Amino acid sequence: MGRLDPRLSKSITTQAVVGAGLSLAHSLCTRDFRRTLLFGVLGHTMPALGEYASIDVLKVLRHHVEPLAKGIPWAVALGWYNVGYGTSP
């Protein structure tokens, strides 16, 4: 299976970016800047490291969405942040 249709890939990435922006705005309104920054760093770093290990090191996972940053699709990295933020207390 090859890459997704570029229009669909762009739509998925756009949705992830908008969702992350809304999560960030909500976090800034309900938490202080320090807690928002801490969650943002942990919410992006840990899933990105897991994706990197799965994609580039272990080679057990392959995504078909673009654009990529160091082999990790933006939509996937931001999607993990969105899921983590949406389920946090």
Order of alpha helices (4+ residues) and beta strands (2+ residues): alpha-alpha-beta-beta-alpha
